[in-house]
């Protein structure tokens, strides 16, 4: 099996490439930059997903069996400030991949979607059958991309696995834009941690668990034309995260500010992923603790 990993140099993509290699699955990294995580440069293609002819050429030049699509603009605030750029990266990149797959007869795509398609909830665990109600530009664009994939699945027989990722952590903080990376980067510079809404919660899922489930989504016989939540199903508050970081960086103070939406967040019901993909994520508090300790040791 040879997999084209679109966005293989990114925060999640670099870990996915390593996970595929560990399972002896050949990965061809498709991105604008190369990192050491991508392995041999012979398996890296510098190309722009927004150029349709570029991906068409690659499909015909390489013996690709399936693709993993990880390209996107994940920062909610950046998507709101530049909705056109968000549309290009979060929607058009998927459309280009699908159209090239159709013409090259590539049978399967695994897509990194987001829990943001659900919008806000009343605090209950989210199941895949919940009606998506995005409240952000990023969420709407991810939902558009999902619907494009479903259209190609129904019209052209392309098999798909849509993974709705919750809050991914565990990669290099220099590449990450999520709260744990922000806290670690500030702590490494001995800057205070700003907690806006200490009781806000997230469903934090470790990067390595996410990478493993991408691999399983490619190979599992049950993983065809499904949409799956990828989270732990456990709430972790921002106050808890800050406390873990403070334990390893005691000189970095925490500044707590109230927030109008304090006590809100999203967390997943992951029963479908467990049943169909053998998904078994690590406990978030233990995982976050080990992750922060790793970077505190490096910064010491």
C-alpha positions in Angstrom: 0.0 0.0 0.0 1.2 3.5 -0.9 -0.5 6.5 0.7 -0.3 10.1 -0.3 -0.3 12.2 2.8 -1.4 15.7 1.8 -0.1 18.0 4.4 2.5 15.5 5.7 4.8 18.2 7.1 2.3 19.7 9.5 1.5 19.5 13.2 -0.4 16.3 12.8 0.9 15.1 9.4 4.5 14.6 10.5 3.3 12.2 13.2 1.0 10.4 10.8 3.9 9.8 8.4 5.9 8.2 11.2 3.0 6.1 12.3 2.5 4.8 8.7 6.2 3.9 8.4 6.0 2.0 11.7 3.3 -0.2 10.2 5.4 -0.7 7.0 3.0 1.4 4.9 4.8 3.5 2.3 3.9 7.2 2.7 4.5 9.8 0.1 4.5 13.2 1.7 2.9 16.0 -0.3 3.6 19.5 1.1 5.3 22.8 0.4 8.0 22.1 3.0 10.1 19.2 4.0 10.9 18.3 7.6 13.0 15.5 9.2 9.8 13.8 10.2 9.0 13.2 6.5 11.9 10.8 6.2 13.7 10.3 2.9 13.3 13.2 0.5 12.7 10.7 -2.2 9.3 10.2 -0.6 8.5 13.9 -0.3 6.9 16.0 -3.1 7.0 19.8 -2.9 3.7 20.8 -4.4 0.7 23.1 -3.8 -2.7 21.4 -3.3 -4.4 24.5 -4.7 -2.9 23.7 -8.1 -5.2 21.0 -9.4 -2.8 19.9 -12.2 -0.1 19.3 -9.6 -2.0 16.7 -7.7 -3.3 15.2 -11.0 0.2 14.7 -12.2 1.3 13.0 -8.9 -1.5 10.5 -9.0 -0.5 9.4 -12.5 3.3 9.4 -11.8 3.1 7.4 -8.5 1.3 4.2 -7.7 -1.0 5.7 -5.0 -3.6 3.5 -3.4 -5.3 6.1 -1.1 -4.8 9.5 0.4 -4.8 11.1 3.8 -5.9 14.7 3.7 -4.5 16.9 6.5 -4.2 20.3 4.8 -6.2 23.1 6.4 -6.1 26.4 8.2 -7.0 25.3 11.7 -6.8 28.6 13.6 -10.4 29.7 14.2 -9.4 33.4 14.6 -7.3 33.3 11.4 -10.2 31.8 9.5 -12.5 34.5 10.7 -10.1 37.2 9.7 -9.5 35.7 6.2 -12.5 33.6 5.2 -11.4 33.4 1.6 -8.0 31.9 2.6 -9.9 29.5 4.9 -12.1 28.5 2.1 -9.1 27.8 -0.2 -7.2 25.6 2.4 -10.2 24.0 4.2 -12.5 23.4 1.2 -10.8 23.9 -2.2 -7.9 21.7 -1.2 -10.3 18.9 -0.5 -12.2 19.5 -3.8 -9.0 19.4 -5.8 -7.9 16.1 -4.1 -11.3 14.6 -4.8 -11.4 15.6 -8.4 -7.9 14.3 -9.0 -8.9 11.0 -7.3 -11.9 10.7 -9.6 -9.8 11.1 -12.7 -7.0 8.8 -11.5 -9.4 6.2 -10.0 -7.9 6.4 -6.5 -10.4 4.5 -4.3 -10.1 5.9 -0.8 -9.6 9.1 1.2 -9.2 9.6 5.0 -10.0 13.2 5.9 -9.1 15.2 9.0 -12.3 17.1 9.9 -13.0 18.8 13.2 -15.4 18.7 16.2 -16.0 22.4 15.3 -18.7 21.2 12.8 -20.9 20.6 15.9 -20.9 24.2 17.0 -21.8 24.6 20.7 -23.6 22.0 22.8 -25.4 21.9 26.1 -22.5 20.0 27.7 -23.5 16.5 26.7 -21.3 14.0 25.0 -21.4 14.5 21.3 -22.4 11.6 19.0 -21.9 11.4 15.3 -25.7 11.5 14.7 -26.0 15.0 16.3 -26.9 17.6 13.7 -23.9 19.8 12.8 -24.5 23.5 13.7 -21.2 25.3 13.1 -20.7 28.7 14.8 -17.4 29.6 13.2 -16.1 30.1 9.6 -13.7 27.2 10.3 -16.5 24.9 11.3 -18.6 25.8 8.3 -15.7 25.2 6.0 -14.9 21.8 7.5 -18.6 20.9 7.1 -18.5 22.0 3.4 -15.4 19.8 2.9 -17.2 16.8 4.5 -20.2 17.3 2.2 -17.9 17.4 -0.8 -16.4 14.1 0.2 -19.9 12.6 0.7 -20.9 13.8 -2.8 -17.9 12.1 -4.4 -18.6 9.0 -2.4 -22.2 8.8 -3.6 -21.6 9.9 -7.2 -18.3 8.2 -8.0 -17.8 5.4 -5.5 -14.8 6.9 -3.7 -14.6 5.4 -0.2 -14.1 7.8 2.6 -13.4 8.0 6.3 -14.1 11.3 7.9 -12.4 11.7 11.3 -13.8 14.5 13.4 -10.8 15.4 15.6 -11.3 17.0 19.0 -8.5 18.9 20.7 -5.2 17.4 19.4 -2.0 17.8 21.5 1.3 16.1 21.8 3.3 17.5 18.9 6.1 20.0 18.9 4.8 23.1 20.7 6.6 25.3 18.2 4.3 24.0 15.5 1.1 23.9 17.5 -1.5 26.6 18.0 -3.7 24.9 20.6 -3.8 25.9 24.2 -1.3 23.3 25.5 1.4 24.4 23.0 0.7 28.0 23.9 1.1 27.3 27.6 4.3 25.3 27.1 5.8 28.0 24.9 5.0 30.7 27.4 6.3 28.6 30.3 9.6 28.0 28.4 10.0 31.7 28.2 9.0 32.2 31.9 6.0 34.1 30.8 2.6 33.9 32.6 -0.1 31.5 31.5 -3.3 33.4 30.7 -6.4 31.3 31.5 -9.6 32.9 30.2 -12.3 30.9 31.8 -10.7 28.3 34.2 -13.7 25.9 34.0 -13.8 25.8 30.2 -13.2 22.3 29.1 -11.8 20.4 26.1 -11.5 16.8 25.0 -7.8 16.5 24.6 -6.6 13.7 22.4 -2.9 12.8 22.0 -1.3 13.2 18.6 0.1 9.6 18.6 -3.4 8.2 19.2 -4.7 10.3 16.4 -1.9 9.1 14.0 -2.7 5.5 14.9 -6.4 5.9 14.1 -5.5 7.4 10.7 -3.6 4.2 10.0 -6.4 2.0 11.2 -8.9 4.0 9.1 -6.9 3.1 6.0 -6.7 -0.6 6.7 -9.8 -1.6 8.6 -12.4 -3.5 6.6 -15.2 -1.7 8.6 -13.9 1.7 7.7 -15.7 2.6 4.5 -17.9 5.7 4.2 -18.1 6.5 7.9 -17.9 9.6 10.0 -16.2 9.1 13.4 -15.5 11.2 16.5 -11.9 11.1 17.6 -11.7 12.1 21.2 -11.3 10.5 24.7 -14.8 11.3 26.0 -13.3 13.0 29.0 -13.5 16.7 30.0 -10.2 18.5 31.0 -10.5 22.1 32.1 -8.1 24.9 31.2 -7.4 25.2 35.0 -6.3 21.6 35.1 -4.0 22.1 32.1 -2.5 25.2 33.7 -1.9 23.3 36.9 0.0 20.6 35.1 2.2 23.1 33.3 2.8 25.0 36.6 4.0 21.8 38.3 6.9 21.6 35.8 7.4 25.3 35.4 6.8 26.7 38.9 8.2 30.1 38.1 5.7 30.7 35.4 2.7 32.3 37.0 -1.0 31.7 36.1 -3.3 34.6 35.4 -7.0 33.7 35.6 -9.6 35.8 33.9 -13.3 35.2 33.9 -15.0 34.4 30.6 -18.7 34.8 29.6 -18.7 31.2 28.3 -16.9 29.7 31.3 -17.8 26.0 31.9 -18.4 25.3 28.2 -16.7 23.0 25.7 -17.1 19.9 23.5 -16.4 16.3 24.4 -16.9 13.2 22.3 -18.7 10.0 22.5 -16.1 7.7 20.8 -18.0 4.4 20.9 -18.1 4.2 17.0 -14.3 4.7 16.8 -13.7 2.1 19.5 -16.0 -0.4 17.8 -15.1 0.0 14.1 -11.4 1.2 14.4 -10.2 -0.4 17.6 -9.6 3.1 19.0 -8.2 3.1 22.5 -6.8 6.6 23.5 -4.7 7.3 26.5 -6.1 9.2 29.5 -5.8 12.9 28.8 -4.5 14.0 32.2 -1.7 11.4 32.2 -0.9 12.2 28.5 -0.8 15.9 29.1 1.4 15.4 32.1 3.9 13.3 30.2 3.9 15.7 27.3 4.6 18.8 29.4 7.3 16.9 31.4 9.1 16.1 28.1 9.4 19.7 27.2 10.3 20.8 30.7 13.2 18.4 30.6 14.3 19.8 27.3 14.0 23.4 28.5 16.0 22.7 31.7 
